[in-house]
Amino acid sequence: MSSLALYRRYRPEAFSEVIGQEHVTDPLQQALRNNRVNHAYLFSGPRGCGKTTSARILARCLNCEEGPTPDPCGECRSCRDLARNGPGSIDVIEIDAASHGGVDDARDLREKAFFGPASSRYKIYIIDEAHMVTPQGFNALLKVVEEPPEHLKFIFATTEPEKVIGTIRSRTHHYPFRLVPPGTLRDYLAEVCEREAIPVEDGVLPLVVRAGAGSVRDSMSVMDQLLAGAGPDGVTYAMATALLGYTDGVLLDSVVDAFAAGDGAAAFEVVDRVIEDGHDPRRFVADLLERLRDLVILSAVPDAGEKGLIDAPADVVEKMTAQASVFGPAELSRAADIVNEGLTAMRGATSPRLQLELICARVLLPAAYGDERSLQARLDRLERGASLAGGLAAGAGLAGASPAPPAPGGGPAAARTALAGQQDAPQSAQQPSPPQPDRPQDDGRRPGAWPTPASAPTQAQAPAAPAPQPQPQASPAQAPAPPQGGADAGQGAAQVRQMWPDVLEAVKGRRRFTWILLSQNAHVAGFDGTTLRLGFSNQGARDSFVNGGSEDVLRAALADAFGVQWRIESVVDPSGGSAPPQGQAPHPPGGSGGFRPAAVAASPAPAPAAQSPSSAPYGQQPARQQSQPQQSPPQPSRPQASRPQAPAPRGEAEPPPPPPVAPEDDMPAEDDPDLDDTALSGHDLIVRELGATVLEELYHE
């Protein structure tokens, strides 16, 4: 294989081979077709973008035996001399103005320019780095450039056209070259690697394009260096990052995940790895800024990868899309601004590591700053957390009549009771509601908890409903609170099921094993506002979820994506979330899932008939409730096994007595200490046993 540099081996020999400069090559080809070639040209643009190469191609087109032509034949003597590996032509003179830019050199060129070409049609001067010519040299060339002989052509190439004096620029046709687009350059490099027959991993070419910064020559030089050091497996991503000094994508993913989770320990651990591995902190910050730029674009344009706005492999774009979904727009913008300011401050810093750690601290602590950007970042986090809570409360917070007064004591239970009153108020105000079968009374469990077998009697247990009888109605202050948990829990579970695909996407970005486990084996079995109940199709899937660290991954995903801290309860539920068969009751929380037989669910458990907002003990009512009987609309009879009946008013039939119990369950033992009348009680017992001091006694009616 030839030792010639890669950019020289693949130097274009025709305008059709020049990439990324169609705005220059197309007009030049058309001018050649029309035979309207000017006597002087000025090619300007960044280094390595094809200025000198295009000048040689133009000279080849002008001196071809079939020319002037836009497509040189490549077979005549002039084409062979000006070919990629040709010896050169005596009639095409290239001058490096960096070393021949003085007035004496210009005078020598002017004297030789009037001699005709030796064997070609035109005598062509290619003056490279034309901005290095002194003003005196340009002035010496001015006359010959303005009115050259018929056989003379000038082509100036420069990276700084503003340094070419105006009198020269005005006498030339100026063609500005541009940097090559990344997509075009990447495809060209892939084609070159194919010709070289050396395999290259997908993630390498974007790094080479980034290192070349749009310059074809610089990119080819970098690619040549990588191909020269390729092993049996070709050019690998690890080799490219190590050789070019770029930060490994794993480190960038780790620090971005730490920013999203607000995990300072993980972020500073990444900083320590960067320093210990010998990476340049400034390069790491520059790469981090590039990653944040990609995340900002993906946040605004989700299909940026397909549109070519991001130059990265498909799997990397997918990963960055998941990362962008965790942040809010203000958070990403603030993080990018902080990193950009930190990169500027790191130039000339004596302690780059300290600057890097301060950058991470500023990104992680928006609450420590009172500026507008930090406030917006904090609002982004609050909105992400409130979006899920707002969705869950949307079904319960329907607009209706004026809110009912909360029960004394307040708290979450009182708020939910008032919310339930808002839902029932519009219907009761418009028309009388038809008789509804009784629901189990609230027994003090948290809202949304699954009913116990005692509080969920089956249809087989319910006795035949007798004729409706008027029942005493309690006063407004003593009215029983509406039952909690049933409808609200169903609405909450429904909202979580609607958002479950988004939860799975958040989990997928953190750990694919957990995502596969949840998407294939788990479903939302229930939700009560604080606890998310997951049902698994089999015991093995549940054990893998609990013991494999997936529960922590799900909890972290919920906290990062939605800003909620839920307790997760996992059970085995082969039914897949379907309703239980008739005659069976759902298994209570904490069990192994499934359904319990109706015989077990039929065991009675006492529940209060009416619950006062006061602090009366469970199952008891104040005597004043019986002294204020009021007529109420007919209500169907309630199942006797679900809760004890309230005392019936005078003159009405007494309800059937409760079933007899065994004597050993009803009578206390003779040695029961509670039967000892002489035993201490109250504060005397507390003083004797605990050594307490009674300061004051408060009595409540």
C-alpha positions, 0 to 999 in steps of 0.5 A: 500500500502506498505511503502517500497521505490519505488526503493526497491519494483521494484528491479530486481530479474533476469538479464532479468529485469535489464535495460540499462546494456545489455553489462554486463548482456548478457556476465554474462548470457552466462558465467553461461550457459557455467559454466565458472564463475570466482572467482572474479568480479569487477563491476564499474560505476555511482551510482544507475545503478545496480551494487549491484543489479547485484551482488545479482542476480549473487549470486542468479544464482550461489546458485540456486538449478538448477544452476549455471543458468542464470535464477534462479527458484525463488522457492528454498530456496536460491532464496527465501532468496535472493529475493527482500523482502527475509531475506537474506542468511547466505552464501551471505555476504554483506560488506560495505567497507566504515565502514569495509575497514581497515586492521583488517576487511580484516584479519577477512574476510580472516580468515572466508573465509576458512570456507565452506558454510552452506547450499549453493553451494558457499560462496559469499562476496559482498564488496560494495564501494570497493574503500573505502578499504585502500591499507593495507586492499587490501594487506591483501586480496590479497592472498585470492583473488588470490587463493581462495578456490573452494567454495569462490567467491568475487564480488567488487562493486565501483564507482571509480575503479581507486582507487582499487589497480592494483593487485586486479583489475588484478585478477578480471573480470571487468564489467563497468556499464553505465548510463541508456539512457533517452528513456529506463529510461522514458519507465521504469518509465511509466511502474512503474506509470502504475503499481502504477495506478497514472496518470502522465502528459506527460511533467513530465517524461522527468523532472524526467529523467533529475533529475535522470541524468541516475541513475535508483535509483535516478530517482525512488526516484524522481518519488516516491516523486512525486507520494507521493504528487499526488492529484486527478488529478495525477502528473501534470506538474506544480506540478513537476516543482515547486517541482523539482525546474525546470523552467516553459516552459512558461518562457523559451518560453518567453525569447527565443521569446524575444531573437529572436525579439530583445525585451529587455523589454520582456527579462528583464520582464522575469528576473523580473518574475524569481526573483519575483517568487522565482526561483533560477537564476542559475537553470534558466540559466541552463534550458535556456542553455538546451533549447538553446542546443535543439534549436541548435540541431533542427536547424541542425537536423530538425527531431531530435525529431523523432530520439530521439536526444531530449527528450520532448513531441511532442507538445514541440518539434514542438514549439521548431522547430518553435523557431529554424527556427527564429534564424540563426545557428551563433545566436544560437551558440553565445547565447548558448556560452554566456549563458554557460559562464554566468552560469560558472561565476554565481558560487559564484557570490554575485548578481545572478540577475545582472549576469542574466541580463548581460547575456540577455544584451549580447545575445540581443546586438551582435552589441555592440561587435566586436568579430567573433561570434557577427559578424556572428550573425549580418550576420545571421540577415542580411541574413534572411532579405536579403533572402526575398528581394533577392527573390523578386529582382530575377525576376527583376534583370535578367542578360542582356546588360549594365545597362541603365543610371539612370535618373537624381535625382536618388532615388528608382524610378530611380533605378527601371527605370534602372532595367527595362531598363536592362530587355528590352535591350537584346530583343531590341538588338537582334531583333526588337520588334513587335508593342505592345499596349501601357501601361498606363504612369507612373503617379508618383505613387509608383511602384506596386500600383494598377492602378486607373480607369483612368489609366486602360481603358477597352477594351470597351473604346479603339477606333479602331486603325488607320493606323500606323503613324510616331511619333516624337521621343524624344532625349535620355535625354528626352526619357520617362521612362518605366512604373513602377508597372505592371510587377515588381508588378506582379513579387513581388506578385508572389515571396511573394505568393511562400514564403507565406507558410513560412510566415504562419509558422513564424506566427504559432510560435507566435500566432495560432489564427492569423495563422488560420485566415490567412491560411483560410481567406486571400491571397496575393492580391498584393505587391509593394516592401513596402506594402503587400496587403492582400485580405480577403474572407469576412468583418468579417475576415478582421475586426478580423484581423485588430482589434484583434492584428493579424496585429501586429503579422504578422508584427512582424513575417515578421520582425523576420523571414525575416528581413523586415518592410512592411506596411500591407494593408488589404481589402475584396476580395471575388475573392480569388486573381483571375483576374477581369472579362472582362470589369471591373477594379481592385478596387484601394488601400484603398477600400473595395476590389472587382471590380468596374463597367466598367462605373466607370473605364472608367472615363478619367484622363489626364496623360503625354504623355512623361515624361522628367527626368528633373523637369518639371511640371506634364503634361508639356514638354519643347519646345525643344522636338518639335524642334527635330523630329525624325522618329520612328518605327510605333506604334499603336494608343494609346487610346485617353481617357487615356492621351492627345496626344503630338502636331503632326508635321507639315504637318500631320493630327491633332488628334481629339480634346478632348471632350468639357467640360461644361462652368462651369468647364472650365471658372473661376469665376469672383471673382477668386483671381487668376485673380487679376493682382495686387496680390503679387506673388513669394518671395514678397508674402513669405516676406509679409506673412511669414516674410522670408528673401530672401538670394539668387535666383537660376534660372534653365533652 
